[in-house]
Amino acid sequence: MRIEWIEKYMVDAEKLIYENQLTEGLALLDKLLYDEPGYGSLHNHIGWAYTYYTSDVEKAMLHLKMAIFFDATYAAPYLHMGNLCIRTGCYTEALKYLNKGLTALNPNKVAFMESIAQAYELKKEYAKAVTAYKDALASTVGMESEKFTEGIKRCRKKRWVMMFSF
């Protein structure tokens, strides 16, 4: 269930964050928690801000986990949590969140598959990474397709090098 008046303020906070006014944006989001502490979308926004705009991994994880707890059908926090786990080197945990997010409502399949491919690539599971990049490629058109094609080539090259290195 969407709470429209909170969503409006969340958009305002997002604009502040994009305009390098992180402190003000986070303050606005934190104020909203007093009105609706169990709103998953709000926790997702706070987790998103901490994930991509601060170095506070603990707060990011807390709010993303709260977002999932309060609305397990919402795909976005799974993607952000997966990316946060990749950044912290927890690739297996990232894959769990990312795969779970693919089963949520209306996931951005391209974004999920790209993150899954990155996690597999960083785990040195290149065949699985290639498969995920191909799936991302099949789900997109335009400029992103070149990025996924490069990922496929890179993983194939890494796999080949690993087979013949002693």
N, CA, C and O of each residue as an XYZ file, in Angstrom:
664
protein
N       0.830     -1.181      0.000
C       0.000      0.000      0.000
C       0.877      1.248      0.000
O       1.737      1.415      0.865
N       0.653      2.113     -0.971
C       1.403      3.362     -1.089
C       0.755      4.441     -0.225
O      -0.468      4.573     -0.176
N       1.596      5.199      0.445
C       1.125      6.348      1.209
C       1.566      7.581      0.429
O       2.724      7.992      0.504
N       0.640      8.163     -0.312
C       0.971      9.203     -1.293
C       1.658     10.417     -0.690
O       2.605     10.932     -1.285
N       1.216     10.891      0.469
C       1.824     12.101      1.019
C       3.274     11.849      1.426
O       4.113     12.742      1.310
N       3.573     10.645      1.899
C       4.959     10.316      2.243
C       5.788     10.171      0.964
O       6.936     10.613      0.910
N       5.209      9.556     -0.054
C       5.912      9.402     -1.331
C       6.327     10.760     -1.894
O       7.413     10.886     -2.461
N       5.467     11.784     -1.744
C       5.794     13.127     -2.224
C       7.031     13.670     -1.499
O       7.931     14.223     -2.129
N       7.067     13.510     -0.190
C       8.223     13.977      0.577
C       9.477     13.164      0.260
O      10.590     13.690      0.291
N       9.290     11.889     -0.043
C      10.440     11.062     -0.413
C      11.045     11.542     -1.728
O      12.266     11.530     -1.887
N      10.213     11.959     -2.661
C      10.709     12.522     -3.921
C      11.479     13.813     -3.638
O      12.530     14.056     -4.231
N      10.952     14.640     -2.729
C      11.651     15.877     -2.353
C      13.014     15.561     -1.736
O      14.007     16.220     -2.048
N      13.061     14.561     -0.867
C      14.322     14.170     -0.236
C      15.308     13.643     -1.272
O      16.503     13.933     -1.212
N      14.799     12.871     -2.214
C      15.644     12.331     -3.279
C      16.265     13.458     -4.103
O      17.444     13.400     -4.452
N      15.475     14.476     -4.411
C      15.998     15.639     -5.143
C      17.109     16.317     -4.363
O      18.140     16.677     -4.932
N      16.907     16.491     -3.069
C      17.946     17.105     -2.223
C      19.232     16.287     -2.280
O      20.323     16.843     -2.401
N      19.102     14.990     -2.193
C      20.277     14.117     -2.213
C      20.984     14.219     -3.555
O      22.211     14.299     -3.600
N      20.232     14.219     -4.646
C      20.823     14.367     -5.977
C      21.516     15.718     -6.152
O      22.452     15.841     -6.942
N      21.057     16.731     -5.415
C      21.635     18.073     -5.493
C      22.735     18.284     -4.443
O      23.043     19.417     -4.071
N      23.317     17.181     -3.975
C      24.420     17.205     -2.997
C      24.031     17.841     -1.663
O      24.869     18.433     -0.982
N      22.776     17.717     -1.302
C      22.313     18.175      0.004
C      21.910     16.946      0.813
O      20.767     16.801      1.246
N      22.895     16.067      0.999
C      22.665     14.770      1.633
C      22.105     14.910      3.038
O      21.143     14.230      3.393
N      22.696     15.784      3.837
C      22.262     15.946      5.224
C      20.790     16.344      5.291
O      20.033     15.807      6.100
N      20.387     17.284      4.442
C      19.000     17.742      4.432
C      18.061     16.640      3.941
O      16.978     16.447      4.495
N      18.475     15.928      2.911
C      17.656     14.845      2.384
C      17.456     13.733      3.399
O      16.340     13.248      3.585
N      18.535     13.330      4.055
C      18.426     12.281      5.071
C      17.590     12.752      6.258
O      16.828     11.974      6.831
N      17.732     14.032      6.628
C      16.940     14.570      7.738
C      15.446     14.500      7.411
O      14.637     14.146      8.269
N      15.088     14.834      6.187
C      13.682     14.768      5.779
C      13.174     13.327      5.841
O      12.073     13.079      6.333
N      13.962     12.388      5.350
C      13.563     10.980      5.398
C      13.435     10.492      6.835
O      12.498      9.767      7.168
N      14.381     10.892      7.689
C      14.328     10.479      9.092
C      13.084     11.026      9.794
O      12.485     10.339     10.622
N      12.692     12.269      9.463
C      11.480     12.854     10.064
C      10.244     12.033      9.684
O       9.332     11.856     10.491
N      10.229     11.543      8.458
C       9.089     10.749      8.006
C       8.959      9.439      8.778
O       7.858      8.908      8.922
N      10.073      8.920      9.272
C      10.030      7.673     10.049
C       9.185      7.815     11.308
O       8.586      6.841     11.766
N       9.131      9.028     11.876
C       8.317      9.246     13.073
C       6.832      9.091     12.766
O       6.056      8.660     13.618
N       6.443      9.446     11.537
C       5.040      9.335     11.157
C       4.660      7.924     10.724
O       3.548      7.464     10.984
N       5.581      7.248     10.068
C       5.265      5.915      9.535
C       6.488      5.009      9.618
O       7.132      4.748      8.601
N       6.819      4.522     10.826
C       8.043      3.717     10.997
C       8.004      2.354     10.310
O       9.048      1.718     10.165
N       6.836      1.892      9.888
C       6.717      0.579      9.258
C       6.492      0.641      7.762
O       5.985     -0.312      7.170
N       6.865      1.753      7.141
C       6.637      1.913      5.703
C       7.877      1.441      4.946
O       8.920      2.094      4.973
N       7.748      0.295      4.269
C       8.881     -0.329      3.587
C       9.540      0.559      2.551
O      10.767      0.589      2.456
N       8.754      1.276      1.780
C       9.302      2.147      0.751
C      10.179      3.245      1.359
O      11.205      3.611      0.786
N       9.780      3.760      2.504
C      10.576      4.784      3.191
C      11.908      4.197      3.653
O      12.955      4.818      3.469
N      11.875      3.024      4.242
C      13.124      2.374      4.660
C      14.010      2.095      3.447
O      15.233      2.213      3.531
N      13.397      1.724      2.319
C      14.176      1.507      1.104
C      14.888      2.792      0.686
O      16.072      2.764      0.352
N      14.180      3.906      0.703
C      14.791      5.182      0.312
C      15.956      5.546      1.237
O      17.005      6.002      0.782
N      15.759      5.340      2.516
C      16.835      5.648      3.465
C      18.016      4.712      3.215
O      19.165      5.153      3.189
N      17.738      3.434      3.033
C      18.798      2.476      2.740
C      19.520      2.800      1.445
O      20.742      2.684      1.365
N      18.756      3.212      0.418
C      19.338      3.629     -0.862
C      20.303      4.792     -0.657
O      21.417      4.783     -1.181
N      19.873      5.784      0.100
C      20.716      6.961      0.331
C      22.007      6.581      1.055
O      23.092      7.024      0.679
N      21.880      5.768      2.082
C      23.083      5.353      2.815
C      23.981      4.452      1.964
O      25.205      4.504      2.089
N      23.386      3.633      1.109
C      24.167      2.723      0.270
C      25.008      3.473     -0.751
O      26.200      3.203     -0.895
N      24.395      4.409     -1.456
C      25.060      5.026     -2.601
C      25.658      6.409     -2.321
O      26.416      6.926     -3.140
N      25.327      7.009     -1.181
C      25.785      8.378     -0.928
C      26.555      8.555      0.377
O      27.000      9.662      0.681
N      26.718      7.485      1.153
C      27.522      7.558      2.382
C      28.395      6.309      2.455
O      28.325      5.433      1.594
N      29.196      6.248      3.471
C      30.001      5.050      3.715
C      29.469      4.277      4.924
O      30.152      3.396      5.445
N      28.268      4.600      5.365
C      27.679      3.964      6.539
C      26.948      2.678      6.138
O      25.730      2.661      5.957
N      27.721      1.620      6.008
C      27.194      0.322      5.573
C      26.170     -0.222      6.566
O      25.167     -0.812      6.165
N      26.419     -0.027      7.857
C      25.504     -0.574      8.866
C      24.114      0.032      8.767
O      23.117     -0.687      8.824
N      24.041      1.363      8.619
C      22.725      1.999      8.495
C      22.050      1.592      7.194
O      20.838      1.378      7.157
N      22.830      1.486      6.135
C      22.265      1.059      4.855
C      21.660     -0.329      4.997
O      20.522     -0.552      4.584
N      22.402     -1.259      5.572
C      21.902     -2.626      5.744
C      20.670     -2.665      6.640
O      19.704     -3.369      6.347
N      20.709     -1.907      7.731
C      19.576     -1.889      8.655
C      18.304     -1.470      7.933
O      17.277     -2.141      8.043
N      18.363     -0.368      7.199
C      17.147      0.138      6.553
C      16.710     -0.733      5.380
O      15.511     -0.878      5.138
N      17.645     -1.306      4.658
C      17.249     -2.193      3.562
C      16.614     -3.470      4.109
O      15.645     -3.975      3.543
N      17.154     -3.986      5.195
C      16.539     -5.170      5.821
C      15.159     -4.833      6.370
O      14.244     -5.654      6.305
N      15.007     -3.614      6.915
C      13.696     -3.175      7.417
C      12.713     -3.039      6.253
O      11.543     -3.399      6.380
N      13.186     -2.522      5.128
C      12.321     -2.387      3.947
C      11.801     -3.751      3.514
O      10.619     -3.906      3.206
N      12.684     -4.730      3.493
C      12.292     -6.092      3.109
C      11.345     -6.685      4.150
O      10.377     -7.362      3.803
N      11.629     -6.430      5.416
C      10.786     -6.947      6.489
C       9.356     -6.401      6.373
O       8.387     -7.151      6.490
N       9.237     -5.093      6.145
C       7.921     -4.467      6.100
C       7.182     -4.672      4.783
O       5.954     -4.590      4.745
N       7.923     -4.941      3.692
C       7.272     -5.187      2.401
C       8.140     -6.129      1.569
O       8.925     -5.690      0.729
N       7.989     -7.405      1.812
C       8.809     -8.425      1.141
C       8.517     -8.533     -0.350
O       9.271     -9.180     -1.077
N       7.440     -7.914     -0.818
C       7.106     -7.983     -2.243
C       7.731     -6.847     -3.048
O       7.630     -6.837     -4.275
N       8.367     -5.904     -2.389
C       8.947     -4.731     -3.043
C      10.356     -5.079     -3.524
O      11.209     -5.436     -2.712
N      10.611     -4.981     -4.817
C      11.860     -5.463     -5.418
C      13.073     -4.579     -5.120
O      14.176     -5.096     -4.949
N      12.895     -3.281     -5.054
C      14.036     -2.351     -4.959
C      15.005     -2.635     -3.803
O      16.214     -2.626     -4.033
N      14.541     -2.883     -2.585
C      15.526     -3.107     -1.517
C      16.389     -4.356     -1.726
O      17.520     -4.416     -1.244
N      15.860     -5.346     -2.441
C      16.664     -6.529     -2.743
C      17.826     -6.162     -3.672
O      18.945     -6.644     -3.499
N      17.548     -5.313     -4.648
C      18.596     -4.867     -5.569
C      19.655     -4.056     -4.836
O      20.852     -4.283     -5.011
N      19.210     -3.112     -4.019
C      20.165     -2.282     -3.276
C      20.977     -3.117     -2.289
O      22.181     -2.914     -2.138
N      20.313     -4.053     -1.623
C      21.012     -4.917     -0.670
C      22.012     -5.805     -1.398
O      23.122     -6.021     -0.911
N      21.631     -6.313     -2.545
C      22.553     -7.115     -3.345
C      23.781     -6.312     -3.745
O      24.908     -6.798     -3.641
N      23.564     -5.081     -4.205
C      24.692     -4.231     -4.591
C      25.568     -3.869     -3.402
O      26.790     -3.795     -3.526
N      24.947     -3.642     -2.251
C      25.714     -3.344     -1.042
C      26.556     -4.554     -0.642
O      27.715     -4.399     -0.256
N      25.994     -5.738     -0.730
C      26.747     -6.959     -0.413
C      27.909     -7.150     -1.391
O      28.989     -7.580     -0.986
N      27.699     -6.839     -2.664
C      28.793     -6.920     -3.637
C      29.910     -5.962     -3.233
O      31.084     -6.333     -3.247
N      29.550     -4.739     -2.876
C      30.559     -3.742     -2.482
C      31.340     -4.169     -1.246
O      32.504     -3.796     -1.092
N      30.720     -4.940     -0.366
C      31.397     -5.372      0.854
C      32.035     -6.752      0.714
O      32.555     -7.299      1.686
N      31.996     -7.316     -0.498
C      32.664     -8.586     -0.756
C      31.884     -9.814     -0.346
O      32.445    -10.908     -0.290
N      30.612     -9.664     -0.061
C      29.759    -10.788      0.353
C      28.948    -11.263     -0.853
O      27.740    -11.037     -0.924
N      29.614    -11.914     -1.788
C      29.007    -12.240     -3.073
C      27.908    -13.294     -2.975
O      26.893    -13.188     -3.664
N      28.089    -14.292     -2.144
C      27.068    -15.331     -1.989
C      25.802    -14.735     -1.398
O      24.699    -15.042     -1.849
N      25.957    -13.884     -0.388
C      24.806    -13.214      0.215
C      24.133    -12.285     -0.803
O      22.907    -12.189     -0.850
N      24.947    -11.606     -1.612
C      24.401    -10.736     -2.659
C      23.515    -11.532     -3.607
O      22.419    -11.096     -3.959
N      23.991    -12.688     -4.013
C      23.211    -13.520     -4.942
C      21.884    -13.960     -4.330
O      20.877    -14.052     -5.032
N      21.879    -14.230     -3.037
C      20.627    -14.610     -2.369
C      19.607    -13.475     -2.452
O      18.446    -13.701     -2.794
N      20.044    -12.257     -2.140
C      19.130    -11.107     -2.199
C      18.685    -10.836     -3.633
O      17.505    -10.593     -3.886
N      19.620    -10.877     -4.561
C      19.303    -10.567     -5.954
C      18.335    -11.585     -6.555
O      17.387    -11.206     -7.242
N      18.564    -12.854     -6.305
C      17.659    -13.888     -6.826
C      16.280    -13.790     -6.185
O      15.269    -14.004     -6.853
N      16.234    -13.472     -4.908
C      14.944    -13.294     -4.225
C      14.212    -12.085     -4.812
O      12.996    -12.127     -4.993
N      14.938    -11.021     -5.106
C      14.329     -9.824     -5.671
C      13.719    -10.045     -7.038
O      12.744     -9.388     -7.405
N      14.289    -10.968     -7.791
C      13.726    -11.283     -9.108
C      12.313    -11.860     -9.013
O      11.550    -11.800     -9.977
N      11.968    -12.416     -7.857
C      10.638    -12.991     -7.673
C       9.661    -11.992     -7.051
O       8.482    -12.305     -6.884
N      10.138    -10.795     -6.709
C       9.263     -9.767     -6.139
C       8.432     -9.127     -7.249
O       8.574     -9.475     -8.421
N       7.578     -8.203     -6.875
C       6.710     -7.542     -7.849
C       7.495     -6.562     -8.721
O       8.226     -5.714     -8.210
N       7.343     -6.682    -10.013
C       7.896     -5.748    -10.999
C       9.383     -5.440    -10.821
O       9.753     -4.269    -10.735
N      10.230     -6.443    -10.765
C      11.664     -6.148    -10.635
C      12.219     -5.588    -11.950
O      11.716     -5.895    -13.030
N      13.234     -4.784    -11.840
C      13.960     -4.299    -13.018
C      14.920     -5.419    -13.402
O      16.042     -5.483    -12.901
N      14.475     -6.295    -14.289
C      15.224     -7.513    -14.605
C      16.633     -7.202    -15.102
O      17.580     -7.907    -14.753
N      16.781     -6.165    -15.905
C      18.095     -5.817    -16.436
C      19.055     -5.480    -15.290
O      20.186     -5.967    -15.258
N      18.600     -4.648    -14.354
C      19.452     -4.260    -13.234
C      19.802     -5.461    -12.355
O      20.946     -5.613    -11.926
N      18.811     -6.306    -12.091
C      19.066     -7.494    -11.280
C      20.055     -8.429    -11.965
O      20.991     -8.913    -11.330
N      19.855     -8.685    -13.253
C      20.743     -9.609    -13.965
C      22.163     -9.051    -14.069
O      23.133     -9.806    -13.995
N      22.288     -7.743    -14.240
C      23.622     -7.143    -14.281
C      24.340     -7.340    -12.941
O      25.521     -7.686    -12.913
N      23.632     -7.120    -11.846
C      24.245     -7.298    -10.528
C      24.564     -8.767    -10.261
O      25.602     -9.078     -9.677
N      23.697     -9.656    -10.677
C      23.957    -11.094    -10.534
C      25.207    -11.469    -11.322
O      26.059    -12.210    -10.832
N      25.312    -10.956    -12.538
C      26.495    -11.233    -13.366
C      27.764    -10.720    -12.682
O      28.787    -11.405    -12.669
N      27.694     -9.523    -12.121
C      28.859     -8.961    -11.434
C      29.254     -9.814    -10.229
O      30.438    -10.054     -9.991
N      28.259    -10.266     -9.475
C      28.565    -11.102     -8.303
C      29.247    -12.398     -8.727
O      30.235    -12.812     -8.121
N      28.717    -13.036     -9.767
C      29.348    -14.271    -10.252
C      30.753    -13.995    -10.797
O      31.674    -14.779    -10.571
N      30.908    -12.901    -11.501
C      32.229    -12.568    -12.036
C      33.232    -12.365    -10.901
O      34.367    -12.836    -10.979
N      32.816    -11.670     -9.860
C      33.710    -11.437     -8.725
C      33.981    -12.714     -7.929
O      35.012    -12.825     -7.265
N      33.063    -13.669     -7.993
C      33.275    -14.981     -7.367
C      34.136    -15.892     -8.244
O      34.478    -17.008     -7.851
N      34.479    -15.401     -9.434
C      35.256    -16.149    -10.432
C      34.486    -17.341    -10.979
O      35.073    -18.348    -11.374
N      33.174    -17.215    -10.998
C      32.307    -18.221    -11.615
C      31.883    -17.654    -12.968
O      30.753    -17.201    -13.150
N      32.818    -17.693    -13.901
C      32.670    -16.977    -15.158
C      31.568    -17.522    -16.055
O      30.909    -16.743    -16.742
N      31.350    -18.813    -16.071
C      30.280    -19.380    -16.908
C      28.918    -18.867    -16.439
O      28.067    -18.522    -17.258
N      28.715    -18.819    -15.131
C      27.453    -18.301    -14.594
C      27.332    -16.803    -14.863
O      26.240    -16.301    -15.132
N      28.447    -16.101    -14.791
C      28.437    -14.665    -15.085
C      28.039    -14.426    -16.538
O      27.235    -13.540    -16.829
N      28.601    -15.215    -17.446
C      28.258    -15.084    -18.873
C      26.769    -15.319    -19.069
O      26.112    -14.567    -19.789
N      26.237    -16.344    -18.444
C      24.807    -16.628    -18.554
C      23.966    -15.453    -18.066
O      22.978    -15.089    -18.703
N      24.356    -14.862    -16.940
C      23.609    -13.718    -16.396
C      23.737    -12.489    -17.296
O      22.758    -11.773    -17.506
N      24.937    -12.239    -17.830
C      25.096    -11.117    -18.768
C      24.243    -11.333    -20.019
O      23.660    -10.384    -20.543
N      24.166    -12.583    -20.500
C      23.330    -12.878    -21.671
C      21.854    -12.628    -21.357
O      21.112    -12.119    -22.197
N      21.440    -12.984    -20.155
C      20.056    -12.760    -19.751
C      19.762    -11.261    -19.668
O      18.693    -10.807    -20.074
N      20.712    -10.505    -19.142
C      20.555     -9.045    -19.091
C      20.497     -8.478    -20.503
O      19.680     -7.605    -20.797
N      21.355     -8.970    -21.360
C      21.400     -8.522    -22.756
C      20.079     -8.801    -23.470
O      19.593     -7.969    -24.237
N      19.509     -9.964    -23.216
C      18.250    -10.336    -23.859
C      17.082     -9.482    -23.357
O      16.040     -9.408    -24.009
N      17.257     -8.838    -22.200
C      16.173     -8.058    -21.599
C      16.282     -6.562    -21.880
O      15.498     -5.780    -21.342
N      17.230     -6.153    -22.704
C      17.442     -4.729    -22.922
C      17.617     -4.396    -24.398
O      17.817     -5.275    -25.237
N      17.538     -3.117    -24.685
C      17.852     -2.590    -26.008
C      18.658     -1.310    -25.805
O      18.605     -0.692    -24.741
N      19.396     -0.925    -26.825
C      20.091      0.348    -26.751
C      21.488      0.254    -26.191
O      22.180     -0.752    -26.350
N      21.891      1.328    -25.527
C      23.271      1.513    -25.076
C      23.738      0.440    -24.095
O      24.905      0.048    -24.122
N      22.846     -0.036    -23.233
C      23.248     -1.027    -22.240
C      23.728     -2.317    -22.877
O      24.547     -3.029    -22.295
N      23.229     -2.625    -24.063
C      23.577     -3.897    -24.696
C      25.085     -4.006    -24.927
O      25.654     -5.092    -24.818
N      25.724     -2.893    -25.242
C      27.172     -2.916    -25.448
C      27.913     -3.253    -24.148
O      28.905     -3.981    -24.161
N      27.424     -2.721    -23.039
C      28.029     -2.988    -21.737
C      27.958     -4.479    -21.399
O      28.915     -5.046    -20.872
N      26.835     -5.101    -21.699
C      26.668     -6.522    -21.391
C      27.489     -7.391    -22.335
O      28.020     -8.424    -21.930
N      27.592     -6.975    -23.584
C      28.435     -7.698    -24.536
C      29.886     -7.663    -24.078
O      30.593     -8.667    -24.171
N      30.328     -6.519    -23.586
C      31.696     -6.399    -23.051
C      31.882     -7.289    -21.824
O      32.942     -7.891    -21.654
N      30.868     -7.378    -20.972
C      30.934     -8.252    -19.809
C      31.086     -9.708    -20.208
O      31.848    -10.454    -19.593
N      30.357    -10.109    -21.240
C      30.455    -11.482    -21.743
C      31.860    -11.750    -22.263
O      32.461    -12.775    -21.940
N      32.379    -10.839    -23.058
C      33.731    -11.008    -23.606
C      34.771    -11.056    -22.488
O      35.680    -11.886    -22.513
N      34.633    -10.173    -21.521
C      35.585    -10.116    -20.410
C      35.577    -11.420    -19.619
O      36.639    -11.946    -19.284
N      34.399    -11.942    -19.319
C      34.310    -13.186    -18.549
C      34.833    -14.377    -19.334
O      35.486    -15.257    -18.772
N      34.551    -14.410    -20.623
C      35.095    -15.496    -21.448
C      36.612    -15.442    -21.464
O      37.268    -16.481    -21.393
N      37.172    -14.257    -21.557
C      38.628    -14.095    -21.555
C      39.211    -14.518    -20.198
O      40.217    -15.225    -20.147
N      38.589    -14.092    -19.126
C      39.059    -14.474    -17.785
C      39.001    -15.985    -17.604
O      39.916    -16.590    -17.045
N      37.925    -16.582    -18.078
C      37.762    -18.033    -17.962
C      38.860    -18.755    -18.740
O      39.437    -19.731    -18.261
N      39.136    -18.266    -19.934
C      40.183    -18.857    -20.779
C      41.543    -18.715    -20.102
O      42.319    -19.670    -20.062
N      41.832    -17.541    -19.575
C      43.124    -17.307    -18.903
C      43.262    -18.227    -17.676
O      44.331    -18.781    -17.421
N      42.165    -18.377    -16.928
C      42.220    -19.225    -15.732
C      42.457    -20.685    -16.086
O      43.108    -21.406    -15.330
N      41.934    -21.129    -17.230
C      42.109    -22.532    -17.634
C      43.569    -22.826    -17.970
O      44.037    -23.947    -17.770
N      44.283    -21.836    -18.474
C      45.646    -22.080    -18.936
C      46.720    -21.443    -18.054
O      47.884    -21.369    -18.447
N      46.333    -20.989    -16.872
C      47.358    -20.451    -15.973
C      47.769    -21.540    -14.980
O      46.953    -22.354    -14.545
N      49.019    -21.530    -14.647
C      49.548    -22.583    -13.761
C      50.016    -21.977    -12.485
O      50.496    -22.690    -11.603
